[in-house]
Amino acid sequence: MNDIVDKRTSPRLTHIAPIAVFWPTGERRELKLHDFSDGGLFIECSDADMPKQGMQLKVQSLELDVAPVLPVMVMRIIPGQGFGARFVAEDET
């Protein structure tokens, strides 16, 4: 992981929490949020649940009853750990 260039522009806040991730097929998976910032988030998952880089997904916190569903784009894959995604505008998905 040392050879990955960190391009983040916003500070991250570690927050371990359940999160729903929606694939373009409509499939919903419950994964674990690791951290987030103004620009995106990192979601922990197994390689079996790993999306592909560039894939457009939607996420929703499971901590709030009325949490918004937010579009994201997968930017980074870390095998065995999870993936980083940036928030995107609805019309980018």
N, C-alpha and C positions, 0 to 999 in steps of 0.2 A: 504494500500500500504506500510505501515511501516514494515510489516513482510517479504517483498520480499528482498532477498539477491542481492545486486548489484555486478555483476561479470564483469562489463565493465573494459576494460584496456585502452581505449582511451577517451580523453575528448570529451564531446558532444557540438555541436554548435546548438543553437536554430535557426531554419529557417522554418517559416511557408510558405508552398508553395504547389501548386497542384502537385499531382503525380499520374501516371497511375500504377495500380497494375493488373498483369495478373495472373489469376488462371490456374492450370494445364489443365483445360477443355478448355482453350482459351478465357474464359470470361475476359473482361476488365472492370475495375471499376476505376473511378476517385475519389481519396480520398485526404486527406490532410497530407502532411509531417509535423511533429512537430519538430523533431531534427534529427541530424545525427552525425556520427563520422567515423573514419577510419574503424571501425569494423562493423557498422550497422546503423540502423535508427529506429525511432518510428513513426508510422503512426496512425493518429487519425481516428476512424471510429465508426459507431454505431454497436450495437450487431448484427444487421441484416447483416452487411457486414463483420463480424469477421471471419477470417480463423481459422483453428484448429492449436494448438501447434504442431510443427514438420512439418507442411505443407511447401512445397517448392513452392515459387512464383517467379515472376520476376517483377521488378519495373523500371519505367522510369520517370525522371523529365519531367514535362510539361512546364518548364521555357525556355528550349533550343530547337531549331528546330532539332538539331542533337545529342540529349542526348542518351547515350548508354542504352541498356536494360540490367539490372544487375540481376543475380540470388540471391535470399535470402532464408533463412530458418526462419520460425516463431519460436521464442524462448520464448516469454512471451506474455500472454494475460492479459489485464487489462479490465475487463468487464465495459462497458459504456464509455470507454475512447479510447482504441485502442490496438495496438500490437507492440511489439519490434521484430525486425528481424536482423539477422546477415548476412553479405555478405558471399557468398560461391563461390567456384570455379565452373565453368560450369559443370565439371564432377562429382560434388557432388549432382547435381540436377537430 
